[in-house]
Amino acid sequence: MKRPVPNNNEKELDKNDFIVSKTDLKGRIIYCNKIFIELAGYDEKELLGSPHSIVRHPDMPKIVFKLLWERVQNKKEIFAYVKNLSKDGGYYWVFANVTATLDENGNIRDYHSVRRKPSQKAMKVIPSLYKELLEVEKRGGIETSYKRLNEILNKKGLSYDQFVLSLQQ
């Protein structure tokens, strides 16, 4: 499937909207709710079985997804701000909570994500932070981006979780 060309058409979630999706262990979509389908702009048939990265916007630094996968594969939840790409090239920001769903033996069965509208406070900080991380990443790779993120967090005296959650309050 051809990747959409990003444009400046921003879509916004309503404050009461929740996007829900589930993926298998390889990140392929196995469930998505109506709001996700509408915002992404794909038919449900196009989404089901596709990698969740179908909505990955090129403005997203890879370090965010590296942190996300490290956490959920270790059965830990993560909160993150994500800019998603719609089929028409538009975009929408979300505040995501991603967790692993465990079976009765404690093994990971799938991954579950619930996303809602990010706060105005977060949207004053995150786009410029991600732009900086992406620029660093393009010059020096994902490890350089990780190092820069940690420098920023250390300067603020906050862990990743504290920082992200403080922006949503």
Secondary structure as UniProt FT lines:
FT   TURN            15..16
FT   STRAND          19..23
FT   TURN            25..26
FT   STRAND          28..32
FT   HELIX           34..40
FT   HELIX           44..47
FT   TURN            48..49
FT   HELIX           52..55
FT   TURN            58..59
FT   HELIX           62..73
FT   TURN            74..75
FT   STRAND          78..85
FT   TURN            87..88
FT   STRAND          91..102
FT   TURN            104..105
FT   STRAND          108..116
FT   HELIX           120..123
FT   TURN            124..125
FT   HELIX           126..140
FT   HELIX           142..156
FT   HELIX           160..168
//
